[in-house]
Every structure is written in structure tokens, then in C-alpha cells.
Amino acid sequence: MYVCSCRAVTEARVDRLIREGARDARELIRRLGIDARENCGVCLRDPEWLFARLRAQGDADAARARQNEARSATLNSQGVER
């Protein structure tokens, strides 16, 4: 789905940039090339969509970290070296 029609920005592109390391809305906006002075700016009037994407990625990262910790603890308790 498009989140910015002027720059043809899709949710998938936003998610990819987050996976590649964009960690805040300002960096995402810069990397996406969104500029309310040059474009309509509708997508920037309510940037909650950016924050929601960032939160979702943060939640996914935290869940992965917990899974990795649990896996390591299980392997260590079984005496398995990694």
C-alpha cells in the first residue's frame, strides 16, 4: 500500500529501510525523500504511520532477541557449544 503518493513510497519500502537501519522518523523521512516544501505533505501531517512502522520493527527485534536468548539458554543447559 502507498503511504506517500507524491514520492510513490510504499509500506514495503518503509519496512525495508527500517530493516536496513533507519531508527527514527526523521531519518526515514530523509531517506524516503519526503519534503512537505516540495510535495503535498499529506503523509507528514500525521506521521503516526512512520512511528507505527518503527514500533512494529522494534517489537519484532525484541521478540527475536528473546528467542535467541532462550535458544542459547537451552543449548547451554544441554551442554551444547555454539
Distance bins in CASP14 RR format, pairs under 12 A and 6 or more apart:
PFRMAT RR
TARGET T0000
AUTHOR 0000-0000-0000
RMODE 2
METHOD distances of the structure
MODEL  1
1 8 0 0 0 0 0 1 0 0 0 0 0
1 9 0 0 0 0 0 1 0 0 0 0 0
1 10 1 0 0 1 0 0 0 0 0 0 0
1 11 1 0 1 0 0 0 0 0 0 0 0
1 12 0 0 0 0 1 0 0 0 0 0 0
1 13 0 0 0 0 0 1 0 0 0 0 0
1 14 0 0 0 0 0 1 0 0 0 0 0
1 15 0 0 0 0 0 1 0 0 0 0 0
1 49 0 0 0 0 1 0 0 0 0 0 0
1 53 0 0 0 0 0 1 0 0 0 0 0
2 8 1 0 0 1 0 0 0 0 0 0 0
2 9 1 0 0 1 0 0 0 0 0 0 0
2 10 1 0 1 0 0 0 0 0 0 0 0
2 11 1 0 0 1 0 0 0 0 0 0 0
2 12 0 0 0 0 0 1 0 0 0 0 0
2 13 0 0 0 0 1 0 0 0 0 0 0
2 14 0 0 0 0 0 1 0 0 0 0 0
2 32 0 0 0 0 0 1 0 0 0 0 0
2 42 0 0 0 0 0 1 0 0 0 0 0
2 43 0 0 0 0 1 0 0 0 0 0 0
2 49 0 0 0 0 0 1 0 0 0 0 0
3 9 1 0 1 0 0 0 0 0 0 0 0
3 10 1 0 0 1 0 0 0 0 0 0 0
3 11 1 0 1 0 0 0 0 0 0 0 0
3 12 0 0 0 0 1 0 0 0 0 0 0
3 13 0 0 0 0 1 0 0 0 0 0 0
3 14 1 0 0 1 0 0 0 0 0 0 0
3 15 0 0 0 0 0 1 0 0 0 0 0
3 17 0 0 0 0 0 1 0 0 0 0 0
3 28 0 0 0 0 0 1 0 0 0 0 0
3 29 0 0 0 0 0 1 0 0 0 0 0
3 32 0 0 0 0 1 0 0 0 0 0 0
3 34 0 0 0 0 1 0 0 0 0 0 0
3 41 0 0 0 0 0 1 0 0 0 0 0
3 42 0 0 0 0 1 0 0 0 0 0 0
3 43 1 0 1 0 0 0 0 0 0 0 0
3 44 0 0 0 0 0 1 0 0 0 0 0
3 46 0 0 0 0 0 1 0 0 0 0 0
3 47 0 0 0 0 0 1 0 0 0 0 0
3 48 0 0 0 0 0 1 0 0 0 0 0
3 49 1 0 1 0 0 0 0 0 0 0 0
3 50 0 0 0 0 1 0 0 0 0 0 0
3 52 0 0 0 0 0 1 0 0 0 0 0
3 53 0 0 0 0 1 0 0 0 0 0 0
4 10 0 0 0 0 1 0 0 0 0 0 0
4 11 0 0 0 0 0 1 0 0 0 0 0
4 13 0 0 0 0 1 0 0 0 0 0 0
4 14 0 0 0 0 1 0 0 0 0 0 0
4 28 0 0 0 0 0 1 0 0 0 0 0
4 29 0 0 0 0 1 0 0 0 0 0 0
4 32 1 0 0 1 0 0 0 0 0 0 0
4 33 0 0 0 0 1 0 0 0 0 0 0
4 34 1 0 1 0 0 0 0 0 0 0 0
4 35 0 0 0 0 0 1 0 0 0 0 0
4 36 0 0 0 0 0 1 0 0 0 0 0
4 38 0 0 0 0 0 1 0 0 0 0 0
4 39 1 0 0 1 0 0 0 0 0 0 0
4 40 0 0 0 0 1 0 0 0 0 0 0
4 41 0 0 0 0 1 0 0 0 0 0 0
4 42 1 0 0 1 0 0 0 0 0 0 0
4 43 1 0 1 0 0 0 0 0 0 0 0
4 44 0 0 0 0 1 0 0 0 0 0 0
4 45 0 0 0 0 0 1 0 0 0 0 0
4 47 0 0 0 0 0 1 0 0 0 0 0
4 49 0 0 0 0 1 0 0 0 0 0 0
4 50 0 0 0 0 0 1 0 0 0 0 0
5 34 0 0 0 0 0 1 0 0 0 0 0
5 39 0 0 0 0 1 0 0 0 0 0 0
5 40 1 0 0 1 0 0 0 0 0 0 0
5 41 0 0 0 0 0 1 0 0 0 0 0
5 42 1 0 0 1 0 0 0 0 0 0 0
5 43 0 0 0 0 1 0 0 0 0 0 0
6 32 0 0 0 0 0 1 0 0 0 0 0
6 33 0 0 0 0 1 0 0 0 0 0 0
6 34 1 0 0 1 0 0 0 0 0 0 0
6 35 0 0 0 0 1 0 0 0 0 0 0
6 36 0 0 0 0 1 0 0 0 0 0 0
6 37 0 0 0 0 0 1 0 0 0 0 0
6 38 0 0 0 0 1 0 0 0 0 0 0
6 39 1 1 0 0 0 0 0 0 0 0 0
6 40 1 0 1 0 0 0 0 0 0 0 0
6 41 1 0 0 1 0 0 0 0 0 0 0
6 42 0 0 0 0 1 0 0 0 0 0 0
6 43 1 0 0 1 0 0 0 0 0 0 0
6 44 0 0 0 0 0 1 0 0 0 0 0
7 13 0 0 0 0 1 0 0 0 0 0 0
7 14 0 0 0 0 0 1 0 0 0 0 0
7 28 0 0 0 0 0 1 0 0 0 0 0
7 29 0 0 0 0 0 1 0 0 0 0 0
7 31 0 0 0 0 0 1 0 0 0 0 0
7 32 1 0 0 1 0 0 0 0 0 0 0
7 33 1 0 0 1 0 0 0 0 0 0 0
7 34 1 0 1 0 0 0 0 0 0 0 0
7 35 0 0 0 0 1 0 0 0 0 0 0
7 36 0 0 0 0 0 1 0 0 0 0 0
7 38 0 0 0 0 1 0 0 0 0 0 0
7 39 1 0 0 1 0 0 0 0 0 0 0
7 40 0 0 0 0 1 0 0 0 0 0 0
7 41 0 0 0 0 1 0 0 0 0 0 0
7 42 0 0 0 0 0 1 0 0 0 0 0
7 43 0 0 0 0 1 0 0 0 0 0 0
7 44 0 0 0 0 0 1 0 0 0 0 0
8 32 0 0 0 0 0 1 0 0 0 0 0
8 33 0 0 0 0 0 1 0 0 0 0 0
8 34 0 0 0 0 0 1 0 0 0 0 0
8 39 0 0 0 0 0 1 0 0 0 0 0
8 43 0 0 0 0 0 1 0 0 0 0 0
9 15 0 0 0 0 0 1 0 0 0 0 0
9 16 0 0 0 0 0 1 0 0 0 0 0
9 17 0 0 0 0 1 0 0 0 0 0 0
9 28 0 0 0 0 1 0 0 0 0 0 0
9 29 0 0 0 0 1 0 0 0 0 0 0
9 31 0 0 0 0 0 1 0 0 0 0 0
9 32 1 0 1 0 0 0 0 0 0 0 0
9 33 0 0 0 0 1 0 0 0 0 0 0
9 34 1 0 0 1 0 0 0 0 0 0 0
9 35 0 0 0 0 0 1 0 0 0 0 0
9 39 0 0 0 0 0 1 0 0 0 0 0
9 41 0 0 0 0 0 1 0 0 0 0 0
9 42 0 0 0 0 0 1 0 0 0 0 0
9 43 1 0 0 1 0 0 0 0 0 0 0
9 44 0 0 0 0 0 1 0 0 0 0 0
9 49 0 0 0 0 0 1 0 0 0 0 0
9 50 0 0 0 0 0 1 0 0 0 0 0
9 53 0 0 0 0 0 1 0 0 0 0 0
10 16 0 0 0 0 1 0 0 0 0 0 0
10 17 0 0 0 0 0 1 0 0 0 0 0
10 32 0 0 0 0 0 1 0 0 0 0 0
10 43 0 0 0 0 0 1 0 0 0 0 0
10 49 0 0 0 0 0 1 0 0 0 0 0
10 53 0 0 0 0 0 1 0 0 0 0 0
11 17 0 0 0 0 0 1 0 0 0 0 0
11 18 0 0 0 0 0 1 0 0 0 0 0
11 28 0 0 0 0 0 1 0 0 0 0 0
11 32 0 0 0 0 0 1 0 0 0 0 0
11 43 0 0 0 0 0 1 0 0 0 0 0
11 49 0 0 0 0 1 0 0 0 0 0 0
11 50 0 0 0 0 0 1 0 0 0 0 0
11 52 0 0 0 0 0 1 0 0 0 0 0
11 53 1 0 0 1 0 0 0 0 0 0 0
11 56 0 0 0 0 0 1 0 0 0 0 0
11 57 0 0 0 0 0 1 0 0 0 0 0
12 18 0 0 0 0 0 1 0 0 0 0 0
12 19 0 0 0 0 0 1 0 0 0 0 0
12 53 0 0 0 0 0 1 0 0 0 0 0
13 19 0 0 0 0 0 1 0 0 0 0 0
13 20 0 0 0 0 0 1 0 0 0 0 0
13 22 0 0 0 0 0 1 0 0 0 0 0
13 28 0 0 0 0 1 0 0 0 0 0 0
13 31 0 0 0 0 1 0 0 0 0 0 0
13 32 1 0 0 1 0 0 0 0 0 0 0
13 33 0 0 0 0 0 1 0 0 0 0 0
13 34 0 0 0 0 0 1 0 0 0 0 0
13 53 0 0 0 0 0 1 0 0 0 0 0
14 20 0 0 0 0 0 1 0 0 0 0 0
14 21 0 0 0 0 0 1 0 0 0 0 0
14 22 0 0 0 0 1 0 0 0 0 0 0
14 25 0 0 0 0 0 1 0 0 0 0 0
14 27 0 0 0 0 0 1 0 0 0 0 0
14 28 1 0 0 1 0 0 0 0 0 0 0
14 29 0 0 0 0 0 1 0 0 0 0 0
14 31 0 0 0 0 1 0 0 0 0 0 0
14 32 1 0 0 1 0 0 0 0 0 0 0
14 33 0 0 0 0 0 1 0 0 0 0 0
14 34 0 0 0 0 0 1 0 0 0 0 0
14 43 0 0 0 0 0 1 0 0 0 0 0
14 47 0 0 0 0 0 1 0 0 0 0 0
14 49 0 0 0 0 1 0 0 0 0 0 0
14 50 1 0 0 1 0 0 0 0 0 0 0
14 51 0 0 0 0 0 1 0 0 0 0 0
14 52 0 0 0 0 1 0 0 0 0 0 0
14 53 1 0 1 0 0 0 0 0 0 0 0
14 54 0 0 0 0 1 0 0 0 0 0 0
14 56 0 0 0 0 0 1 0 0 0 0 0
14 57 0 0 0 0 1 0 0 0 0 0 0
15 21 0 0 0 0 0 1 0 0 0 0 0
15 22 0 0 0 0 1 0 0 0 0 0 0
15 28 0 0 0 0 0 1 0 0 0 0 0
15 32 0 0 0 0 0 1 0 0 0 0 0
15 49 0 0 0 0 0 1 0 0 0 0 0
15 50 0 0 0 0 0 1 0 0 0 0 0
15 52 0 0 0 0 0 1 0 0 0 0 0
15 53 1 0 0 1 0 0 0 0 0 0 0
15 54 0 0 0 0 0 1 0 0 0 0 0
15 56 0 0 0 0 1 0 0 0 0 0 0
15 57 1 0 0 1 0 0 0 0 0 0 0
15 58 0 0 0 0 0 1 0 0 0 0 0
15 60 0 0 0 0 1 0 0 0 0 0 0
16 22 0 0 0 0 1 0 0 0 0 0 0
16 28 0 0 0 0 0 1 0 0 0 0 0
16 31 0 0 0 0 0 1 0 0 0 0 0
16 32 0 0 0 0 0 1 0 0 0 0 0
16 53 0 0 0 0 0 1 0 0 0 0 0
16 57 0 0 0 0 0 1 0 0 0 0 0
17 23 0 0 0 0 0 1 0 0 0 0 0
17 24 0 0 0 0 0 1 0 0 0 0 0
17 25 0 0 0 0 0 1 0 0 0 0 0
17 27 0 0 0 0 1 0 0 0 0 0 0
17 28 1 0 0 1 0 0 0 0 0 0 0
17 29 0 0 0 0 0 1 0 0 0 0 0
17 30 0 0 0 0 0 1 0 0 0 0 0
17 31 1 0 1 0 0 0 0 0 0 0 0
17 32 1 0 0 1 0 0 0 0 0 0 0
17 33 0 0 0 0 0 1 0 0 0 0 0
17 34 0 0 0 0 0 1 0 0 0 0 0
17 50 0 0 0 0 0 1 0 0 0 0 0
17 53 0 0 0 0 1 0 0 0 0 0 0
17 54 0 0 0 0 0 1 0 0 0 0 0
17 57 0 0 0 0 1 0 0 0 0 0 0
18 24 0 0 0 0 0 1 0 0 0 0 0
18 25 0 0 0 0 0 1 0 0 0 0 0
18 27 0 0 0 0 1 0 0 0 0 0 0
18 28 1 0 0 1 0 0 0 0 0 0 0
18 31 0 0 0 0 1 0 0 0 0 0 0
18 32 0 0 0 0 0 1 0 0 0 0 0
18 50 0 0 0 0 1 0 0 0 0 0 0
18 51 0 0 0 0 0 1 0 0 0 0 0
18 52 0 0 0 0 0 1 0 0 0 0 0
18 53 1 0 0 1 0 0 0 0 0 0 0
18 54 1 0 0 1 0 0 0 0 0 0 0
18 55 0 0 0 0 0 1 0 0 0 0 0
18 56 0 0 0 0 1 0 0 0 0 0 0
18 57 1 0 1 0 0 0 0 0 0 0 0
18 58 0 0 0 0 1 0 0 0 0 0 0
18 59 0 0 0 0 0 1 0 0 0 0 0
18 60 0 0 0 0 1 0 0 0 0 0 0
18 61 0 0 0 0 1 0 0 0 0 0 0
19 28 0 0 0 0 0 1 0 0 0 0 0
19 53 0 0 0 0 0 1 0 0 0 0 0
19 54 0 0 0 0 0 1 0 0 0 0 0
19 56 0 0 0 0 0 1 0 0 0 0 0
19 57 1 0 0 1 0 0 0 0 0 0 0
19 58 0 0 0 0 0 1 0 0 0 0 0
19 60 0 0 0 0 1 0 0 0 0 0 0
19 61 0 0 0 0 1 0 0 0 0 0 0
19 64 0 0 0 0 0 1 0 0 0 0 0
20 27 0 0 0 0 0 1 0 0 0 0 0
20 28 0 0 0 0 0 1 0 0 0 0 0
20 31 0 0 0 0 1 0 0 0 0 0 0
20 57 0 0 0 0 0 1 0 0 0 0 0
21 27 0 0 0 0 1 0 0 0 0 0 0
21 28 0 0 0 0 1 0 0 0 0 0 0
21 31 0 0 0 0 1 0 0 0 0 0 0
21 54 0 0 0 0 0 1 0 0 0 0 0
21 57 0 0 0 0 1 0 0 0 0 0 0
21 58 0 0 0 0 0 1 0 0 0 0 0
21 61 0 0 0 0 0 1 0 0 0 0 0
22 28 1 0 1 0 0 0 0 0 0 0 0
22 29 0 0 0 0 1 0 0 0 0 0 0
22 30 0 0 0 0 1 0 0 0 0 0 0
22 31 1 0 1 0 0 0 0 0 0 0 0
22 32 0 0 0 0 1 0 0 0 0 0 0
22 33 0 0 0 0 0 1 0 0 0 0 0
22 50 0 0 0 0 1 0 0 0 0 0 0
22 53 0 0 0 0 1 0 0 0 0 0 0
22 54 0 0 0 0 1 0 0 0 0 0 0
22 57 0 0 0 0 1 0 0 0 0 0 0
22 58 0 0 0 0 0 1 0 0 0 0 0
23 31 0 0 0 0 0 1 0 0 0 0 0
23 50 0 0 0 0 0 1 0 0 0 0 0
23 51 0 0 0 0 0 1 0 0 0 0 0
23 53 0 0 0 0 0 1 0 0 0 0 0
23 54 1 0 0 1 0 0 0 0 0 0 0
23 55 0 0 0 0 0 1 0 0 0 0 0
23 57 0 0 0 0 1 0 0 0 0 0 0
23 58 0 0 0 0 1 0 0 0 0 0 0
23 61 0 0 0 0 0 1 0 0 0 0 0
24 30 0 0 0 0 1 0 0 0 0 0 0
24 31 0 0 0 0 0 1 0 0 0 0 0
24 47 0 0 0 0 0 1 0 0 0 0 0
24 50 0 0 0 0 1 0 0 0 0 0 0
24 51 0 0 0 0 1 0 0 0 0 0 0
24 53 0 0 0 0 0 1 0 0 0 0 0
24 54 1 0 0 1 0 0 0 0 0 0 0
24 55 0 0 0 0 0 1 0 0 0 0 0
24 57 0 0 0 0 0 1 0 0 0 0 0
24 58 0 0 0 0 0 1 0 0 0 0 0
25 31 0 0 0 0 0 1 0 0 0 0 0
25 32 0 0 0 0 0 1 0 0 0 0 0
25 34 0 0 0 0 0 1 0 0 0 0 0
25 43 0 0 0 0 0 1 0 0 0 0 0
25 44 0 0 0 0 1 0 0 0 0 0 0
25 46 0 0 0 0 0 1 0 0 0 0 0
25 47 1 0 1 0 0 0 0 0 0 0 0
25 48 0 0 0 0 1 0 0 0 0 0 0
25 49 0 0 0 0 1 0 0 0 0 0 0
25 50 1 0 1 0 0 0 0 0 0 0 0
25 51 1 0 0 1 0 0 0 0 0 0 0
25 52 0 0 0 0 0 1 0 0 0 0 0
25 53 0 0 0 0 1 0 0 0 0 0 0
25 54 1 0 0 1 0 0 0 0 0 0 0
25 55 0 0 0 0 0 1 0 0 0 0 0
26 32 0 0 0 0 0 1 0 0 0 0 0
26 33 0 0 0 0 0 1 0 0 0 0 0
26 34 0 0 0 0 0 1 0 0 0 0 0
26 44 0 0 0 0 0 1 0 0 0 0 0
26 47 0 0 0 0 1 0 0 0 0 0 0
26 50 0 0 0 0 1 0 0 0 0 0 0
26 51 0 0 0 0 0 1 0 0 0 0 0
26 54 0 0 0 0 0 1 0 0 0 0 0
27 33 0 0 0 0 0 1 0 0 0 0 0
27 34 0 0 0 0 0 1 0 0 0 0 0
27 50 0 0 0 0 1 0 0 0 0 0 0
27 54 0 0 0 0 1 0 0 0 0 0 0
28 34 0 0 0 0 1 0 0 0 0 0 0
28 43 0 0 0 0 0 1 0 0 0 0 0
28 44 0 0 0 0 0 1 0 0 0 0 0
28 47 0 0 0 0 1 0 0 0 0 0 0
28 49 0 0 0 0 0 1 0 0 0 0 0
28 50 1 0 1 0 0 0 0 0 0 0 0
28 51 0 0 0 0 1 0 0 0 0 0 0
28 52 0 0 0 0 0 1 0 0 0 0 0
28 53 1 0 0 1 0 0 0 0 0 0 0
28 54 1 0 0 1 0 0 0 0 0 0 0
28 57 0 0 0 0 0 1 0 0 0 0 0
29 35 0 0 0 0 1 0 0 0 0 0 0
29 36 0 0 0 0 1 0 0 0 0 0 0
29 39 0 0 0 0 0 1 0 0 0 0 0
29 41 0 0 0 0 0 1 0 0 0 0 0
29 43 0 0 0 0 1 0 0 0 0 0 0
29 44 1 0 0 1 0 0 0 0 0 0 0
29 47 1 0 0 1 0 0 0 0 0 0 0
29 49 0 0 0 0 0 1 0 0 0 0 0
29 50 1 0 0 1 0 0 0 0 0 0 0
29 51 0 0 0 0 0 1 0 0 0 0 0
29 53 0 0 0 0 0 1 0 0 0 0 0
29 54 0 0 0 0 0 1 0 0 0 0 0
30 50 0 0 0 0 0 1 0 0 0 0 0
31 50 0 0 0 0 0 1 0 0 0 0 0
32 39 0 0 0 0 0 1 0 0 0 0 0
32 41 0 0 0 0 0 1 0 0 0 0 0
32 43 0 0 0 0 1 0 0 0 0 0 0
32 44 0 0 0 0 0 1 0 0 0 0 0
32 47 0 0 0 0 0 1 0 0 0 0 0
32 49 0 0 0 0 0 1 0 0 0 0 0
32 50 0 0 0 0 1 0 0 0 0 0 0
32 53 0 0 0 0 0 1 0 0 0 0 0
33 39 0 0 0 0 1 0 0 0 0 0 0
33 41 0 0 0 0 0 1 0 0 0 0 0
33 43 0 0 0 0 0 1 0 0 0 0 0
33 44 0 0 0 0 0 1 0 0 0 0 0
34 40 0 0 0 0 0 1 0 0 0 0 0
34 41 1 0 0 1 0 0 0 0 0 0 0
34 42 0 0 0 0 0 1 0 0 0 0 0
34 43 1 0 0 1 0 0 0 0 0 0 0
34 44 1 0 0 1 0 0 0 0 0 0 0
34 45 0 0 0 0 0 1 0 0 0 0 0
34 47 0 0 0 0 1 0 0 0 0 0 0
34 49 0 0 0 0 0 1 0 0 0 0 0
34 50 0 0 0 0 1 0 0 0 0 0 0
35 41 0 0 0 0 1 0 0 0 0 0 0
35 43 0 0 0 0 0 1 0 0 0 0 0
35 44 0 0 0 0 1 0 0 0 0 0 0
36 42 0 0 0 0 1 0 0 0 0 0 0
36 43 0 0 0 0 1 0 0 0 0 0 0
36 44 1 0 1 0 0 0 0 0 0 0 0
36 45 0 0 0 0 1 0 0 0 0 0 0
36 47 0 0 0 0 0 1 0 0 0 0 0
37 44 0 0 0 0 0 1 0 0 0 0 0
38 44 0 0 0 0 0 1 0 0 0 0 0
39 45 0 0 0 0 0 1 0 0 0 0 0
41 47 0 0 0 0 0 1 0 0 0 0 0
42 49 0 0 0 0 0 1 0 0 0 0 0
43 49 1 0 0 1 0 0 0 0 0 0 0
43 50 0 0 0 0 1 0 0 0 0 0 0
44 50 0 0 0 0 1 0 0 0 0 0 0
46 52 0 0 0 0 0 1 0 0 0 0 0
47 53 0 0 0 0 0 1 0 0 0 0 0
47 54 0 0 0 0 0 1 0 0 0 0 0
48 54 0 0 0 0 0 1 0 0 0 0 0
48 55 0 0 0 0 1 0 0 0 0 0 0
49 55 0 0 0 0 0 1 0 0 0 0 0
49 56 0 0 0 0 0 1 0 0 0 0 0
50 56 0 0 0 0 0 1 0 0 0 0 0
50 57 0 0 0 0 0 1 0 0 0 0 0
51 57 0 0 0 0 0 1 0 0 0 0 0
51 58 0 0 0 0 0 1 0 0 0 0 0
52 58 0 0 0 0 0 1 0 0 0 0 0
52 59 0 0 0 0 0 1 0 0 0 0 0
53 59 0 0 0 0 0 1 0 0 0 0 0
53 60 0 0 0 0 0 1 0 0 0 0 0
54 60 0 0 0 0 0 1 0 0 0 0 0
54 61 0 0 0 0 0 1 0 0 0 0 0
55 61 0 0 0 0 0 1 0 0 0 0 0
55 62 0 0 0 0 0 1 0 0 0 0 0
56 62 0 0 0 0 0 1 0 0 0 0 0
56 63 0 0 0 0 0 1 0 0 0 0 0
57 63 0 0 0 0 0 1 0 0 0 0 0
57 64 0 0 0 0 0 1 0 0 0 0 0
58 64 0 0 0 0 1 0 0 0 0 0 0
58 65 0 0 0 0 1 0 0 0 0 0 0
59 65 0 0 0 0 0 1 0 0 0 0 0
59 66 0 0 0 0 0 1 0 0 0 0 0
60 66 0 0 0 0 0 1 0 0 0 0 0
60 67 0 0 0 0 0 1 0 0 0 0 0
61 67 0 0 0 0 0 1 0 0 0 0 0
61 68 0 0 0 0 0 1 0 0 0 0 0
62 68 0 0 0 0 0 1 0 0 0 0 0
62 69 0 0 0 0 0 1 0 0 0 0 0
63 69 0 0 0 0 0 1 0 0 0 0 0
63 70 0 0 0 0 0 1 0 0 0 0 0
64 70 0 0 0 0 0 1 0 0 0 0 0
64 71 0 0 0 0 0 1 0 0 0 0 0
65 71 0 0 0 0 0 1 0 0 0 0 0
65 72 0 0 0 0 0 1 0 0 0 0 0
66 72 0 0 0 0 0 1 0 0 0 0 0
66 73 0 0 0 0 0 1 0 0 0 0 0
67 73 0 0 0 0 0 1 0 0 0 0 0
67 74 0 0 0 0 0 1 0 0 0 0 0
68 74 0 0 0 0 0 1 0 0 0 0 0
68 75 0 0 0 0 0 1 0 0 0 0 0
68 82 0 0 0 0 0 1 0 0 0 0 0
69 75 0 0 0 0 0 1 0 0 0 0 0
69 76 0 0 0 0 0 1 0 0 0 0 0
70 76 0 0 0 0 0 1 0 0 0 0 0
70 77 0 0 0 0 0 1 0 0 0 0 0
71 77 0 0 0 0 0 1 0 0 0 0 0
71 78 0 0 0 0 0 1 0 0 0 0 0
71 80 0 0 0 0 0 1 0 0 0 0 0
71 82 0 0 0 0 1 0 0 0 0 0 0
72 78 0 0 0 0 0 1 0 0 0 0 0
72 79 0 0 0 0 0 1 0 0 0 0 0
72 80 0 0 0 0 1 0 0 0 0 0 0
72 81 0 0 0 0 0 1 0 0 0 0 0
72 82 1 0 0 1 0 0 0 0 0 0 0
73 79 0 0 0 0 0 1 0 0 0 0 0
73 80 0 0 0 0 0 1 0 0 0 0 0
73 82 0 0 0 0 0 1 0 0 0 0 0
74 80 0 0 0 0 1 0 0 0 0 0 0
74 82 0 0 0 0 0 1 0 0 0 0 0
75 81 0 0 0 0 1 0 0 0 0 0 0
75 82 1 0 0 1 0 0 0 0 0 0 0
76 82 0 0 0 0 1 0 0 0 0 0 0
END
